Amino acid sequence: MRKTVTILTVIFAVVLLAYLFSPSYLRQALVHQYVGIDDHKLFLTRTIKAGNLVPWKISENYNQLKLSDSLKHKIESYQSVAFLVIQNDSIQYEEYWDGYSDSSLSNAFSATKSIISLLVGCAIDEGKIKGPDQKIMDFFPELKGKFSGDVTIHNLLTMSSGLNWDESYGSPFSKTTQAYYGSDLQKLIFKLEVYEKPGQKFKYLSGATQLLAFVLQKATGKTVSDYASEKLWHPIGAEHNALWYLDKANGMEKSYCCFTSNARDFARIGKLVLDSGRFNGKQLISERYISQLSQPDTFLTDEKNQKVDYYSLQWWIIDYNGLKITYARGILGQYIFVIPQLNAVVVRLGHKRDDNYKNHHPLDVYMYLEAALNVLNN
């Protein structure tokens, strides 16, 4: 018995010392274990200020259609907190769970990448970025790697950057985990190297989006949050201020993730894309840039040597029941679906996403689209 206690004491001491002397980001990762939609309570944030509210219309048929018990059960099985269907600028259906409401904050996770893409479009329109073919070295000559002089804005947007970033939330030692829980994104990003020739292979890397955000900050002379407020959040009539996680006080936005808002305001991002970059008659992003969101660079191939016909400019593309749908997505099933043929936007927020895929899309995507079409076709 005494021997067992001694062994356990030694093990505990070793674990404690390992914890105390590990990097601060790793300690945070070990404490919190896994990311969550309410993590804005853990981090310092910067506010994306809303402007003058442009309220959604409420349909005459608002929430009159009830989803089937089986479909609703499936939606709830993924711990959904919000499901919203908008057509012709009117809310047709919305439902909230687990104490969440139309004003509850929820992290968009990688759906944030799609917002960064829209901001890049704004910066190109302004001439702050010369165009998609501008080299990243124009902004950051310190970028490292054999092919650092080749990588362009377009390469980052299409996830063909060639950066040596390991994409994993599951590993506490990955660069993604370090970016999420760490406190120095600049140091992390500019240690990266462009080790493969850009513009050839599709490889989904959060580091590519974070580098785009540093370019935005350098090009505009503004924080990413302030630029988002000026170019997107204020002009699209968002009802509530949004939040963006920072790496430290007065630091950099975690721009590959961590834009935090609610279902109704996220839907405004979808409406902006649906309306070809216009909002209330004003062109906020060029129609040409928005049209490219649904036109993938099919000359790219992925790690299975398959043609990349499912991704473009930080947005995903799916063909569903004859509909070509562009959508933003996050790791826990954060979705903003844009359905032009039905003049519709659908938003789903929640705690879980399916681990299985069909044609590069999580299986739950098909379920939410089925539910949305049940609403839109009745």
C-alpha positions in Angstrom: 0.0 0.0 0.0 2.8 2.4 1.0 4.6 1.6 -2.3 1.5 2.4 -4.3 1.0 5.7 -2.6 4.6 6.6 -3.3 4.3 5.7 -7.0 1.1 7.8 -7.3 2.7 10.7 -5.5 5.7 10.6 -7.9 3.4 10.4 -10.9 1.3 13.3 -9.6 4.5 15.4 -9.0 5.8 14.6 -12.5 2.5 15.6 -14.1 2.3 18.8 -12.0 5.8 19.8 -13.0 5.1 19.0 -16.7 2.0 21.2 -16.5 3.7 24.1 -14.7 6.7 24.2 -17.1 4.7 23.7 -20.3 3.9 26.7 -22.6 0.9 28.8 -21.4 -1.2 27.9 -24.5 -0.7 24.2 -23.7 -1.8 24.7 -20.1 -4.9 26.5 -21.4 -5.6 23.7 -23.9 -5.3 21.0 -21.2 -7.6 22.9 -18.8 -10.3 23.5 -21.4 -9.9 20.3 -23.4 -11.9 21.3 -26.4 -13.3 24.5 -28.0 -16.8 25.7 -27.4 -19.3 28.2 -28.9 -19.2 30.3 -25.7 -15.5 30.7 -25.5 -15.8 34.4 -25.7 -16.0 34.2 -21.9 -12.4 32.9 -21.9 -10.7 35.4 -24.1 -10.1 39.0 -24.5 -12.2 40.4 -27.3 -12.5 43.4 -29.6 -16.0 44.8 -30.5 -17.2 44.9 -34.1 -19.7 47.8 -33.8 -23.1 47.6 -35.4 -24.7 50.6 -37.1 -28.3 51.6 -37.7 -30.5 48.5 -37.5 -32.2 47.3 -40.7 -34.6 44.8 -39.2 -35.6 41.6 -40.9 -39.2 41.3 -42.1 -41.3 38.6 -40.5 -43.2 36.4 -43.0 -46.9 36.1 -42.8 -46.3 32.3 -42.5 -43.7 32.8 -39.8 -43.1 29.4 -38.0 -46.4 28.0 -39.3 -44.7 25.0 -40.8 -43.6 22.4 -38.3 -40.7 20.2 -39.1 -41.4 16.4 -38.9 -40.6 14.9 -35.5 -37.9 12.7 -37.0 -36.2 15.7 -38.7 -36.4 17.9 -35.7 -35.0 15.0 -33.5 -32.0 14.8 -35.9 -31.4 18.5 -35.7 -31.6 18.4 -31.9 -29.3 15.4 -31.8 -26.4 17.6 -32.9 -27.1 20.0 -30.0 -28.3 22.8 -32.2 -28.9 26.1 -30.5 -30.3 28.0 -33.6 -31.9 27.2 -36.9 -33.1 30.1 -39.1 -34.6 30.2 -42.6 -35.0 33.5 -44.5 -36.5 33.9 -47.9 -37.2 37.1 -49.8 -35.7 39.1 -46.9 -38.4 37.7 -44.5 -37.9 35.2 -41.6 -39.9 32.1 -42.5 -38.8 29.9 -39.6 -36.6 30.1 -36.6 -36.0 28.0 -33.5 -33.7 28.2 -30.6 -32.6 25.6 -28.0 -30.6 25.3 -24.7 -31.5 28.8 -23.5 -30.2 30.6 -26.7 -32.2 33.2 -28.5 -32.0 35.5 -31.5 -29.5 37.7 -29.6 -27.3 35.0 -28.0 -23.6 35.1 -28.9 -22.0 32.1 -30.5 -18.6 31.6 -32.0 -18.7 31.1 -35.8 -15.4 29.3 -35.7 -14.1 28.7 -39.3 -17.2 30.3 -40.8 -15.1 33.4 -39.9 -12.8 32.6 -42.8 -15.6 33.4 -45.1 -16.0 36.8 -43.5 -12.2 37.5 -43.9 -12.7 36.7 -47.6 -15.4 39.4 -47.9 -13.1 41.9 -46.2 -10.3 41.0 -48.7 -12.8 41.8 -51.4 -13.5 45.2 -49.8 -9.8 45.9 -49.6 -9.3 45.0 -53.3 -12.2 47.2 -54.3 -10.6 50.1 -52.4 -7.2 49.5 -54.0 -5.6 48.8 -50.6 -4.8 45.4 -52.1 -3.9 45.6 -55.7 -5.7 42.4 -56.6 -5.8 38.7 -56.0 -2.5 38.2 -57.8 -0.5 40.6 -55.5 2.4 38.9 -53.7 2.3 38.5 -50.0 6.0 39.6 -50.0 4.8 43.1 -50.9 3.4 43.3 -47.4 5.7 41.0 -45.5 9.1 40.6 -47.1 10.1 38.6 -44.0 7.9 35.7 -45.0 10.1 32.6 -45.0 10.5 29.5 -47.2 11.7 28.3 -50.6 8.6 29.6 -52.3 7.8 32.7 -50.2 8.3 35.0 -53.1 5.6 33.2 -55.1 2.6 33.1 -52.8 -0.2 35.4 -53.6 -3.5 36.7 -52.1 -5.3 34.3 -54.3 -3.2 31.3 -53.1 -4.2 32.1 -49.5 -7.9 32.6 -50.4 -8.0 29.2 -52.2 -6.1 27.3 -49.6 -3.3 26.6 -51.9 -0.6 28.5 -50.0 2.1 25.9 -49.5 2.5 26.9 -45.9 3.8 24.3 -43.4 0.9 24.5 -41.0 -0.6 21.5 -39.2 -4.4 21.8 -39.0 -5.7 20.1 -35.9 -7.8 21.1 -32.9 -7.6 17.6 -31.6 -3.9 17.7 -30.9 -2.8 20.0 -28.0 0.6 20.4 -29.8 -0.7 21.6 -33.2 -0.3 25.1 -34.5 -4.1 25.5 -34.6 -4.3 24.8 -30.9 -1.4 27.1 -30.3 -3.1 29.8 -32.3 -6.4 29.4 -30.4 -5.0 29.3 -26.9 -1.7 31.2 -27.5 -0.9 34.9 -27.0 1.3 35.8 -30.0 -0.2 35.1 -33.4 2.4 37.3 -35.2 5.3 35.2 -33.8 3.5 32.0 -34.7 2.5 33.0 -38.2 5.8 34.4 -39.2 7.7 31.4 -38.1 5.9 29.5 -40.9 7.5 28.7 -44.2 6.1 28.4 -47.7 7.7 25.0 -48.3 5.6 23.8 -51.3 4.9 25.6 -54.5 1.7 27.6 -54.1 -1.3 27.4 -56.5 -1.2 23.7 -57.1 -2.5 21.7 -54.1 -5.5 22.5 -52.0 -4.7 22.1 -48.3 -7.1 23.6 -45.8 -5.0 25.6 -43.4 -6.2 28.1 -40.8 -2.7 29.7 -40.9 -3.4 30.9 -44.5 -6.5 32.8 -43.3 -4.6 34.3 -40.3 -1.9 35.5 -42.7 -4.6 37.1 -44.8 -5.8 39.0 -41.8 -2.2 40.3 -41.2 -2.3 41.5 -44.8 -5.6 43.2 -44.2 -4.3 45.0 -41.1 -1.1 46.1 -43.0 -3.0 47.2 -46.1 -5.8 49.1 -44.4 -3.9 50.5 -41.4 -6.9 49.4 -39.2 -7.6 46.5 -36.9 -9.5 43.7 -38.6 -12.5 44.4 -36.3 -12.6 48.1 -37.1 -12.4 47.3 -40.8 -15.1 44.7 -40.5 -17.3 47.2 -38.7 -16.7 49.9 -41.3 -17.1 47.7 -44.4 -19.6 45.0 -43.3 -21.2 45.1 -39.9 -22.3 48.7 -39.9 -23.5 48.8 -43.6 -25.5 45.6 -43.4 -27.6 46.9 -40.6 -26.5 44.4 -37.9 -28.7 44.6 -34.8 -26.0 43.7 -32.3 -22.3 44.4 -31.8 -20.2 41.4 -32.5 -17.0 40.2 -30.8 -13.7 38.9 -32.1 -11.3 37.0 -29.9 -7.8 38.5 -29.5 -4.5 36.8 -28.8 -3.7 39.3 -26.0 -4.7 42.8 -24.8 -4.8 45.2 -27.7 -3.6 42.3 -29.8 -4.5 40.6 -33.1 -7.8 39.0 -34.0 -7.9 35.2 -34.2 -9.1 35.7 -37.7 -9.2 32.1 -38.9 -12.0 31.7 -36.3 -13.7 33.4 -33.5 -16.1 36.0 -35.0 -18.9 35.9 -32.5 -22.5 36.9 -33.1 -26.1 35.5 -33.4 -28.1 33.7 -36.1 -30.1 36.7 -37.3 -27.0 38.9 -37.8 -24.9 36.1 -39.3 -27.7 35.7 -41.8 -26.9 39.3 -43.0 -23.6 38.0 -44.2 -25.5 35.4 -46.3 -27.8 38.1 -47.6 -24.8 40.2 -48.7 -23.5 37.3 -50.8 -27.0 36.4 -52.0 -27.5 39.9 -53.3 -24.1 39.9 -55.1 -22.4 42.2 -52.7 -25.2 44.8 -52.4 -27.2 45.8 -49.3 -30.2 48.1 -49.5 -29.1 49.0 -53.0 -25.6 49.9 -52.1 -22.7 47.9 -53.5 -20.5 47.0 -50.6 -18.3 44.4 -52.4 -17.9 44.2 -56.1 -20.3 41.8 -57.9 -17.3 40.3 -59.7 -15.7 39.2 -56.4 -18.9 37.8 -55.0 -19.5 35.8 -58.2 -16.1 34.1 -57.8 -17.2 32.6 -54.5 -19.2 30.0 -56.4 -16.5 29.4 -59.1 -13.8 27.1 -57.7 -10.3 26.9 -59.2 -10.8 23.4 -60.5 -7.2 23.2 -61.7 -6.4 22.7 -58.0 -6.3 19.1 -56.7 -6.6 18.0 -53.1 -4.5 15.5 -51.1 -6.4 12.6 -52.8 -5.7 14.1 -56.2 -9.3 15.0 -56.7 -10.4 18.1 -58.5 -11.4 20.8 -56.0 -14.9 21.8 -57.2 -16.2 22.3 -53.6 -14.3 25.4 -52.4 -13.6 28.9 -53.5 -12.2 32.0 -51.8 -12.8 30.7 -48.3 -16.4 29.5 -49.0 -17.6 26.0 -49.6 -19.8 24.9 -52.5 -22.3 22.1 -52.6 -24.8 20.9 -55.3 -27.9 19.8 -53.5 -31.1 18.6 -55.2 -30.2 20.7 -58.3 -29.4 23.8 -56.2 -25.9 25.3 -56.3 -25.3 26.5 -52.7 -22.4 28.5 -51.4 -21.9 28.3 -47.6 -19.6 29.2 -44.7 -18.9 26.5 -42.1 -17.3 26.0 -38.7 -16.0 23.1 -36.8 -19.0 22.6 -34.5 -21.6 22.9 -37.3 -21.7 26.7 -37.8 -23.3 27.2 -41.2 -24.4 30.1 -43.3 -26.1 28.7 -46.5 -26.7 30.9 -49.5 -29.3 29.5 -51.9 -29.7 31.9 -54.9 -32.3 29.9 -56.8 -34.7 30.2 -53.9 -33.6 33.7 -52.8 -32.9 32.2 -49.4 -30.4 32.2 -46.5 -30.2 29.5 -43.8 -28.2 29.7 -40.6 -27.5 26.9 -38.2 -25.5 27.2 -34.9 -24.7 24.6 -32.4 -22.3 22.4 -30.4 -21.8 19.4 -32.7 -21.1 18.5 -36.3 -21.1 15.1 -38.0 -17.7 13.5 -38.2 -18.6 11.7 -41.5 -18.4 13.3 -44.9 -20.1 12.9 -48.3 -18.4 14.6 -51.2 -16.3 16.8 -48.9 -19.3 18.0 -46.9 -20.2 16.9 -43.3 -23.3 14.7 -43.4 -25.3 17.1 -41.2 -25.1 19.7 -44.0 -27.5 17.6 -46.0 -29.9 17.3 -43.1 -30.1 21.1 -42.5 -30.6 21.6 -46.2 -33.4 19.1 -46.2 -35.1 20.8 -43.3 -34.7 24.2 -45.0 -36.2 23.0 -48.3 -39.1 21.6 -46.3 -39.8 25.2 -45.1 -39.0 26.9 -48.4 -41.0 24.5 -50.6 -44.2 24.7 -48.6 
